[in-house]
Amino acid sequence: MQQLMKQAQQMQRKLEAAQAELAELELTGAAGNGLVTVTVTGDGAPKSVKIDPKVVDADDVETLEDLVLAAFTSALDEAAKVRDAKMGPLTGGMGLPF
């Protein structure tokens, strides 16, 4: 039983280290051929949004909104891939919410 507890503690430390590493990692998603870029951390927290002035048109706000949403989606998809790659081996496919 004591060996099992040691293994659980080791896994906990590894998970915490991986989560801390993800929080420091920055990933960028882009839309509109780079006219809009969004940077998020590996754990999905938004960091920045960059919008090229060429895409700003007061008569067409909807296009800008779509580009921002697409860039966020792209960045979050990248974060999910990295998170799955880092956490998957640690959780052994248990489907834990990390």
DSSP file with accessible surface (Angstrom, degrees, kcal/mol):
  #  RESIDUE AA STRUCTURE BP1 BP2  ACC     N-H-->O    O-->H-N    N-H-->O    O-->H-N    TCO  KAPPA ALPHA  PHI   PSI    X-CA   Y-CA   Z-CA
    1    1 A M     >        0   0  177      0, 0.0     4,-2.0     0, 0.0     5,-0.1   0.000 360.0 360.0 360.0 -39.4    0.0    0.0    0.0
    2    2 A Q  H  >  +     0   0  147      1,-0.2     4,-2.1     2,-0.2     5,-0.2   0.887 360.0  52.6 -64.3 -38.2    2.9    2.4    0.8
    3    3 A Q  H  > S+     0   0  117      1,-0.2     4,-2.3     2,-0.2    -1,-0.2   0.909 107.6  52.1 -63.5 -39.6    4.4    1.8   -2.6
    4    4 A L  H  > S+     0   0  105      1,-0.2     4,-2.3     2,-0.2    -2,-0.2   0.907 108.5  50.6 -63.7 -39.8    1.1    2.6   -4.2
    5    5 A M  H  X S+     0   0  103     -4,-2.0     4,-2.3     2,-0.2    -1,-0.2   0.901 108.9  51.5 -65.7 -39.5    0.9    5.9   -2.3
    6    6 A K  H  X S+     0   0  110     -4,-2.1     4,-2.4     1,-0.2    -2,-0.2   0.916 110.1  49.2 -62.8 -42.6    4.5    6.8   -3.4
    7    7 A Q  H  X S+     0   0  101     -4,-2.3     4,-2.4     2,-0.2    -2,-0.2   0.906 110.3  50.6 -63.9 -40.7    3.5    6.2   -7.0
    8    8 A A  H  X S+     0   0   55     -4,-2.3     4,-2.4     1,-0.2    -2,-0.2   0.910 110.7  49.2 -64.0 -40.7    0.4    8.3   -6.7
    9    9 A Q  H  X S+     0   0  103     -4,-2.3     4,-2.3     2,-0.2    -2,-0.2   0.895 110.4  50.8 -66.3 -39.5    2.5   11.1   -5.2
   10   10 A Q  H  X S+     0   0   99     -4,-2.4     4,-2.4     2,-0.2    -2,-0.2   0.924 110.8  48.5 -62.5 -45.1    5.0   10.9   -8.0
   11   11 A M  H  X S+     0   0   75     -4,-2.4     4,-2.7     1,-0.2    -2,-0.2   0.918 109.8  52.9 -61.6 -41.2    2.2   11.1  -10.6
   12   12 A Q  H  X S+     0   0   96     -4,-2.4     4,-2.5     1,-0.2    -1,-0.2   0.920 109.6  48.2 -60.4 -44.6    0.8   14.1   -8.8
   13   13 A R  H  X S+     0   0  141     -4,-2.3     4,-2.4     2,-0.2    -1,-0.2   0.915 112.1  49.3 -63.4 -41.1    4.1   15.9   -8.9
   14   14 A K  H  X S+     0   0  123     -4,-2.4     4,-2.4     2,-0.2    -2,-0.2   0.911 111.4  49.2 -65.1 -41.2    4.5   15.1  -12.6
   15   15 A L  H  X S+     0   0    7     -4,-2.7     4,-2.6     2,-0.2    -2,-0.2   0.924 111.3  49.1 -63.8 -43.4    1.0   16.3  -13.4
   16   16 A E  H  X S+     0   0   99     -4,-2.5     4,-2.3     2,-0.2    -2,-0.2   0.905 111.6  49.5 -63.7 -39.6    1.6   19.6  -11.4
   17   17 A A  H  X S+     0   0   60     -4,-2.4     4,-2.3     2,-0.2    -2,-0.2   0.919 111.7  48.4 -65.7 -42.1    4.9   20.1  -13.3
   18   18 A A  H  X S+     0   0    9     -4,-2.4     4,-2.5     2,-0.2    -2,-0.2   0.909 111.2  50.3 -65.2 -39.9    3.3   19.5  -16.6
   19   19 A Q  H  X S+     0   0   74     -4,-2.6     4,-2.1     2,-0.2    -2,-0.2   0.909 110.5  49.5 -65.3 -39.9    0.4   21.9  -15.8
   20   20 A A  H  X S+     0   0   59     -4,-2.3     4,-1.2     2,-0.2    -1,-0.2   0.906 110.8  50.3 -65.1 -39.6    2.9   24.6  -14.7
   21   21 A E  H  X S+     0   0  103     -4,-2.3     4,-1.4     1,-0.2     3,-0.4   0.915 109.7  50.6 -64.3 -41.3    4.8   24.1  -18.0
   22   22 A L  H  < S+     0   0    4     -4,-2.5    20,-1.7     1,-0.2    21,-0.6   0.887 105.4  56.4 -63.3 -38.7    1.6   24.4  -20.0
   23   23 A A  H  < S+     0   0   35     -4,-2.1    -1,-0.2    19,-0.2    -2,-0.2   0.810 110.5  45.4 -64.5 -26.9    0.7   27.7  -18.2
   24   24 A E  H  < S+     0   0  160     -4,-1.2    -1,-0.2    -3,-0.4    -2,-0.2   0.721  93.8  95.2 -87.0 -23.2    4.0   29.1  -19.3
   25   25 A L     <  -     0   0   65     -4,-1.4    17,-1.6    -3,-0.2     2,-0.4  -0.444  61.5-153.9 -73.3 138.3    3.8   28.0  -22.9
   26   26 A E  E     -A   41   0A 110     15,-0.2     2,-0.4    -2,-0.1    15,-0.2  -0.965  11.4-175.5-117.7 132.8    2.4   30.4  -25.5
   27   27 A L  E     -A   40   0A  26     13,-3.3    13,-2.9    -2,-0.4     2,-0.4  -0.952  10.9-147.8-125.8 146.0    0.7   29.3  -28.7
   28   28 A T  E     -A   39   0A  80     -2,-0.4     2,-0.3    11,-0.2    11,-0.2  -0.924   8.6-169.2-120.5 138.1   -0.6   31.5  -31.5
   29   29 A G  E     -A   38   0A   2      9,-3.0     9,-2.8    -2,-0.4     2,-0.3  -0.899  11.6-164.0-118.1 150.9   -3.5   31.1  -33.8
   30   30 A A  E     -A   37   0A  48     -2,-0.3     2,-0.3     7,-0.2     7,-0.2  -0.936   9.7-174.2-135.3 158.8   -4.1   33.2  -36.9
   31   31 A A  E  >> +A   36   0A  13      5,-2.3     5,-2.0    -2,-0.3     4,-0.6  -0.968  65.7  33.4-145.8 158.3   -6.9   33.9  -39.4
   32   32 A G  T >45S-     0   0   30     -2,-0.3     3,-1.1     1,-0.2    -1,-0.1   0.907 132.6 -55.9  62.7  43.9   -7.2   35.9  -42.6
   33   33 A N  T 345S-     0   0  177      1,-0.3    -1,-0.2    -3,-0.1     0, 0.0   0.883 111.4 -44.6  55.1  39.3   -3.7   35.1  -43.7
   34   34 A G  T 345S+     0   0   41      2,-0.3    -1,-0.3    -3,-0.1    -2,-0.2   0.509 106.6 122.8  87.4   5.4   -2.2   36.5  -40.5
   35   35 A L  T <<5S+     0   0   51     -3,-1.1    17,-3.1    -4,-0.6     2,-0.4   0.808  82.3  32.9 -69.0 -28.3   -4.3   39.6  -40.4
   36   36 A V  E   <S+AB  31  51A   0     -5,-2.0    -5,-2.3    15,-0.2     2,-0.4  -0.998  74.4 179.0-127.8 126.3   -5.6   38.6  -37.0
   37   37 A T  E     -AB  30  50A  35     13,-2.5    13,-3.0    -2,-0.4     2,-0.4  -0.977   7.7-166.8-127.4 146.0   -3.5   36.6  -34.5
   38   38 A V  E     -AB  29  49A   0     -9,-2.8    -9,-3.0    -2,-0.4     2,-0.4  -0.995   5.7-156.5-130.7 135.1   -4.3   35.4  -31.0
   39   39 A T  E     +AB  28  48A  15      9,-2.6     8,-3.3    -2,-0.4     9,-1.7  -0.949  17.0 172.3-114.4 132.6   -1.9   34.1  -28.4
   40   40 A V  E     -AB  27  46A   1    -13,-2.9   -13,-3.3    -2,-0.4     2,-0.1  -0.893  32.2-108.7-129.5 162.0   -3.0   31.8  -25.6
   41   41 A T  E >   -A   26   0A   8      4,-2.5     3,-2.3    -2,-0.3   -15,-0.2  -0.429  40.5 -99.8 -82.4 168.7   -1.2   29.9  -23.0
   42   42 A G  T 3  S+     0   0    0    -20,-1.7   -19,-0.2   -17,-1.6    41,-0.2   0.737 125.6  54.2 -62.3 -21.7   -0.9   26.1  -23.1
   43   43 A D  T 3  S-     0   0   84    -21,-0.6    -1,-0.3   -18,-0.3   -20,-0.1   0.313 125.5-100.9 -96.4   9.9   -3.7   25.9  -20.6
   44   44 A G  S <  S+     0   0   23     -3,-2.3    -2,-0.1     1,-0.3    32,-0.1   0.479  71.3 144.4  94.2   3.2   -6.0   28.1  -22.7
   45   45 A A        -     0   0   45      1,-0.1    -4,-2.5   -22,-0.0    -1,-0.3  -0.600  52.8-117.7 -77.5 129.9   -5.7   31.5  -21.1
   46   46 A P  E     +B   40   0A  92      0, 0.0    -6,-0.3     0, 0.0     3,-0.1  -0.414  36.2 171.8 -67.5 140.0   -5.8   34.3  -23.6
   47   47 A K  E     -     0   0A 115     -8,-3.3     2,-0.3     1,-0.4    -7,-0.2   0.716  56.7 -11.5-114.2 -45.9   -2.6   36.5  -23.7
   48   48 A S  E     -B   39   0A  41     -9,-1.7    -9,-2.6     2,-0.0    -1,-0.4  -0.996  43.0-150.8-158.6 158.6   -2.9   38.8  -26.7
   49   49 A V  E     -B   38   0A  64     -2,-0.3     2,-0.4   -11,-0.2   -11,-0.2  -1.000  13.7-167.6-132.2 130.2   -4.8   39.8  -29.8
   50   50 A K  E     -B   37   0A 130    -13,-3.0   -13,-2.5    -2,-0.4     2,-0.5  -0.987   3.7-172.5-120.3 130.7   -3.2   41.5  -32.8
   51   51 A I  E     -B   36   0A  68     -2,-0.4   -15,-0.2   -15,-0.2   -16,-0.1  -0.984  22.0-132.4-126.7 122.6   -5.3   43.0  -35.6
   52   52 A D    >   -     0   0   54    -17,-3.1     3,-2.1    -2,-0.5     4,-0.4  -0.532  20.3-129.6 -69.5 131.4   -3.8   44.4  -38.7
   53   53 A P  G >  S+     0   0  106      0, 0.0     3,-1.3     0, 0.0    -1,-0.1   0.771 102.5  72.6 -56.2 -24.1   -5.3   47.8  -39.5
   54   54 A K  G 3  S+     0   0  167      1,-0.3   -19,-0.0   -19,-0.1    -2,-0.0   0.767  95.0  52.1 -62.2 -24.3   -6.0   46.7  -43.0
   55   55 A V  G <  S+     0   0   21     -3,-2.1     2,-0.7   -20,-0.2    -1,-0.3   0.572  84.6 101.0 -91.8  -5.3   -8.8   44.4  -41.7
   56   56 A V    <   +     0   0   89     -3,-1.3     2,-0.4    -4,-0.4     5,-0.1  -0.678  41.6 159.4 -86.0 117.1  -10.6   47.2  -39.7
   57   57 A D    >   -     0   0   82     -2,-0.7     3,-2.3     3,-0.2     7,-0.2  -0.942  34.0-153.0-140.7 112.9  -13.6   48.4  -41.6
   58   58 A A  T 3  S+     0   0   89     -2,-0.4     3,-0.5     1,-0.3    -1,-0.1   0.767  99.3  54.0 -59.0 -24.7  -16.4   50.2  -39.8
   59   59 A D  T 3  S+     0   0  156      1,-0.2    -1,-0.3     2,-0.1     3,-0.1   0.502 114.5  40.4 -87.2  -5.0  -18.8   49.1  -42.5
   60   60 A D    <>  +     0   0   65     -3,-2.3     4,-1.0     1,-0.1     3,-0.5  -0.375  60.9 145.3-141.6  59.7  -17.9   45.4  -42.1
   61   61 A V  H  >  +     0   0   72     -3,-0.5     4,-2.6     1,-0.2     5,-0.2   0.844  68.6  68.7 -65.6 -31.3  -17.4   44.7  -38.4
   62   62 A E  H  > S+     0   0  131      1,-0.2     4,-2.5     2,-0.2    -1,-0.2   0.886  96.3  52.3 -59.1 -40.4  -18.8   41.2  -38.9
   63   63 A T  H  > S+     0   0   59     -3,-0.5     4,-2.4     2,-0.2    -1,-0.2   0.933 110.0  48.5 -63.0 -43.6  -15.8   40.1  -40.9
   64   64 A L  H  X S+     0   0   32     -4,-1.0     4,-2.5     1,-0.2    -2,-0.2   0.929 110.5  51.2 -62.0 -43.5  -13.4   41.3  -38.2
   65   65 A E  H  X S+     0   0  118     -4,-2.6     4,-2.4     1,-0.2    -1,-0.2   0.923 110.3  49.4 -59.2 -43.6  -15.5   39.4  -35.5
   66   66 A D  H  X S+     0   0   88     -4,-2.5     4,-2.5     1,-0.2    -1,-0.2   0.894 110.8  49.8 -63.0 -40.6  -15.3   36.2  -37.6
   67   67 A L  H  X S+     0   0   30     -4,-2.4     4,-2.4     2,-0.2    -2,-0.2   0.909 110.6  49.2 -66.6 -41.2  -11.5   36.6  -38.0
   68   68 A V  H  X S+     0   0   34     -4,-2.5     4,-2.5     2,-0.2     5,-0.2   0.943 112.8  47.7 -63.8 -44.9  -11.0   37.1  -34.3
   69   69 A L  H  X S+     0   0  113     -4,-2.4     4,-2.6    -5,-0.2    -2,-0.2   0.925 112.1  49.5 -61.6 -43.4  -13.2   34.1  -33.5
   70   70 A A  H  X S+     0   0   48     -4,-2.5     4,-2.4     1,-0.2    -1,-0.2   0.899 110.6  50.2 -64.3 -39.0  -11.3   31.9  -36.0
   71   71 A A  H  X S+     0   0    0     -4,-2.4     4,-2.5     2,-0.2   -33,-0.2   0.916 111.1  48.7 -66.7 -41.2   -7.9   33.0  -34.6
   72   72 A F  H  X S+     0   0   56     -4,-2.5     4,-2.8     2,-0.2     5,-0.2   0.932 111.2  50.2 -62.3 -44.6   -9.0   32.1  -31.1
   73   73 A T  H  X S+     0   0   68     -4,-2.6     4,-2.3     1,-0.2    -2,-0.2   0.927 111.1  49.2 -60.1 -43.4  -10.3   28.8  -32.2
   74   74 A S  H  X S+     0   0   42     -4,-2.4     4,-2.0     2,-0.2    -1,-0.2   0.928 112.5  47.0 -61.8 -45.8   -7.0   28.1  -34.0
   75   75 A A  H  X S+     0   0    0     -4,-2.5     4,-2.3     1,-0.2    -2,-0.2   0.922 112.9  48.6 -64.9 -42.1   -5.0   29.1  -30.9
   76   76 A L  H  X S+     0   0   73     -4,-2.8     4,-2.4     2,-0.2    -1,-0.2   0.861 108.4  54.5 -68.6 -33.3   -7.1   27.0  -28.6
   77   77 A D  H  X S+     0   0   90     -4,-2.3     4,-2.1    -5,-0.2    -1,-0.2   0.915 109.3  48.2 -63.4 -42.2   -6.9   24.0  -31.0
   78   78 A E  H  X S+     0   0   74     -4,-2.0     4,-2.3     2,-0.2    -2,-0.2   0.916 110.9  50.8 -63.5 -42.8   -3.1   24.3  -30.8
   79   79 A A  H  X S+     0   0    0     -4,-2.3     4,-2.8     1,-0.2    -2,-0.2   0.907 109.0  51.5 -61.8 -40.1   -3.2   24.5  -27.0
   80   80 A A  H  X S+     0   0   28     -4,-2.4     4,-2.8     2,-0.2    -1,-0.2   0.903 108.7  50.9 -65.0 -39.8   -5.4   21.4  -26.9
   81   81 A K  H  X S+     0   0  129     -4,-2.1     4,-2.2     2,-0.2    -1,-0.2   0.934 113.6  44.0 -62.9 -45.4   -2.9   19.4  -29.0
   82   82 A V  H  X S+     0   0   35     -4,-2.3     4,-2.3     2,-0.2     5,-0.2   0.921 113.8  50.9 -65.4 -43.2    0.0   20.4  -26.8
   83   83 A R  H  X S+     0   0   57     -4,-2.8     4,-3.2     1,-0.2     5,-0.4   0.932 111.1  48.3 -60.9 -44.3   -2.0   19.7  -23.7
   84   84 A D  H  X S+     0   0  111     -4,-2.8     4,-2.1     1,-0.2    -1,-0.2   0.899 111.5  50.5 -63.4 -39.8   -3.0   16.3  -24.9
   85   85 A A  H  < S+     0   0   70     -4,-2.2    -1,-0.2    -5,-0.2    -2,-0.2   0.885 118.3  37.9 -65.9 -38.3    0.6   15.5  -25.9
   86   86 A K  H  < S+     0   0   70     -4,-2.3     4,-0.5    -5,-0.2    -2,-0.2   0.895 125.9  34.3 -79.5 -42.9    1.9   16.5  -22.5
   87   87 A M  H  X S+     0   0    8     -4,-3.2     4,-2.4    -5,-0.2     3,-0.3   0.782 101.4  75.2 -88.0 -27.5   -0.8   15.2  -20.3
   88   88 A G  H  X>S+     0   0   29     -4,-2.1     4,-1.4    -5,-0.4     5,-1.0   0.916  97.7  45.4 -53.1 -52.3   -1.8   12.0  -22.2
   89   89 A P  H  45S+     0   0  106      0, 0.0    -1,-0.2     0, 0.0    -2,-0.1   0.842 115.0  49.8 -63.2 -29.8    1.2    9.9  -21.2
   90   90 A L  H  45S+     0   0   39     -4,-0.5    -2,-0.2    -3,-0.3    -3,-0.1   0.850 115.8  39.9 -76.7 -34.8    0.8   11.0  -17.6
   91   91 A T  H ><5S-     0   0   10     -4,-2.4     3,-1.1     5,-0.1    -1,-0.2   0.568  98.7-135.3 -92.6  -8.5   -2.9   10.3  -17.3
   92   92 A G  T 3<5 -     0   0   65     -4,-1.4    -4,-0.1    -5,-0.3    -2,-0.1   0.820  66.4 -59.5  61.6  30.8   -2.7    7.1  -19.3
   93   93 A G  T 3 <S+     0   0   69     -5,-1.0    -1,-0.3    -6,-0.2    -5,-0.1   0.750  95.6 140.3  72.7  22.0   -5.8    7.9  -21.3
   94   94 A M    <   -     0   0  111     -3,-1.1    -2,-0.1    -6,-0.2    -1,-0.1   0.544  65.7-122.9 -76.1  -7.2   -8.0    8.1  -18.1
   95   95 A G        +     0   0   70      1,-0.2    -1,-0.1    -7,-0.1    -3,-0.0   0.837  45.3 174.7  71.2  32.9   -9.8   11.1  -19.5
   96   96 A L        -     0   0   70      1,-0.1     2,-2.1    -5,-0.1    -1,-0.2  -0.446  41.9-107.1 -72.9 147.5   -9.0   13.4  -16.6
   97   97 A P              0   0  127      0, 0.0    -1,-0.1     0, 0.0    -2,-0.0  -0.413 360.0 360.0 -79.6  72.9  -10.1   17.0  -17.0
   98   98 A F              0   0   82     -2,-2.1   -11,-0.1   -15,-0.0    -2,-0.1  -0.470 360.0 360.0-113.8 360.0   -6.7   18.7  -17.6
